[in-house]
């Protein structure tokens, strides 16, 4: 088994700080005119910069880039489509919310993207966990019902790629002869979710279960859960993990970067962010918050180390994936090997800022993994 590594497109903006981009709770810190120095200033997610990140990821050997979805983000489909001619082999893991688009329209969009990109599309299904954001898009469906809807959505979507098309009647969709203009390869489908309702949908309809970076033992429990459900469906699901990274030649240098990030945070802003994140219906978000508890020593990043080389500090201000691999290149490679040992095959990585950290990871960590035979 050879591990796969993907990178991230910061469509909310980029920075050297934990705020001012990357799904962070809104704050002026890190943006132009904010309270930190020039080296930490906000980078706008314009096409020129996002193309720079994408080309960097491709040049460094990453397989794909995750393009996120949500109110703080530029639209994932528009960005990914614009970057097709900027890249040659890089795949685009485009995040989408099933309730905000019809499955037939998505099949049309996906098949077109496949032809225009030479089959470089992957899909990350995000059911949604923030009730206020769901309402912002006019979606009043409850959390468990959103998973039920996603199940129907993915049935219609997959069948629309067949020559015969798809007719389907369910609780949420009623379509007749749903089809694409011209059949294309169905993109691989990724889905993450820690609640009980996420399991059956993942087992029945997806190719990759994508979890956030909890300690390896907790990830192993999730893998066993999904694997059992998939086997009952007669299917096989692969497993991936979403993580940030700070690796350096020496461990103390990496933790120094984490210390600097932590020192920039205002405890009052962290408390405010945590109150916002508490309103999330996401079980995964709850588990991310439990790792750090909202408390931290601004002078000691290691106080938030929840497993050797696994740091929960990112989740103080950022929604979604809230942990980072922190340490020397060898220590980070060791933790990646731990995840691989419990069944993780794909790693969706990111780091602040995304160009510089991509180089640190690709030039420092990947050669170690290659020497160990974990990647080819």
MOFENNOR-V604145 format. One record per helix or strand of 3 or more residues. SS is the DSSP state (H for helix, E for strand). FROM is the first residue (numbers start at 0). LEN is the number of residues. If there is no record, write none. Layout:
ss:from:len
SS:FROM:LEN
SS:FROM:LEN
This chain:
ss:from:len
E:3:6
H:37:3
H:46:13
E:63:4
H:75:8
E:90:6
H:97:3
H:102:15
E:120:5
H:130:6
H:142:17
E:165:4
E:173:5
E:187:4
H:195:10
E:207:5
H:215:17
E:237:11
H:250:13
H:266:12
H:282:10
H:300:4
E:304:3
H:312:4
E:323:5
H:328:13
E:345:5
H:353:11
H:365:6
